[in-house]
Amino acid sequence: MIVIRRSGKANRQPERKTFVLLGCEGSGKYMKYKQVADVSVTSSRKCDCPFKLRGKPISTGDGWMLKVICGLYNHALSQTLVGHPYAGRLKRDEHELVVNMTKSQVRSTNILLSLKEKNTHNVTTIKQLYNARYTYK
């Protein structure tokens, strides 16, 4: 999954340039929450992937130009999108369905099953559903 790592906008300042830096979701290193945490207890998507793209607007204003900074991946590509936060997020109508079913005191597993029946390509996990219900409450 490609994500925006950094971006900047030139707000009438000649020394600043408008840009966007795209990178792999696994770029960077895991930052420990506690220094004494055991390595086997923690896990992370971060694998220090060097893949980076830099984009800047074309001077004519017709679009963007992308430049490959580093085109290497140091990990295998995912076979499915299950568990990815971006792919599993709820759409507006799905979120409304979760809220309505939560008001009706429907169990989380039944809500997830109804979401999957409505959309066969839905990759939302039960954890993401719990988070949506917690946000509503």
CORKACOR-V469921 format. One record per run of one state. SS is the DSSP state (2 for helix, 1 for strand, 0 for the rest). FROM is the first residue (numbers start at 1). TO is the last residue. Records with the same first field share a line. If there is no record, write none. Layout:
SS->FROM-TO ; FROM-TO
This chain:
0->1-1 ; 9-18 ; 25-51 ; 58-63 ; 71-84 ; 89-91 ; 104-107 ; 119-125 ; 137-137
1->2-8 ; 19-24 ; 52-57 ; 64-70
2->85-88 ; 92-103 ; 108-118 ; 126-136
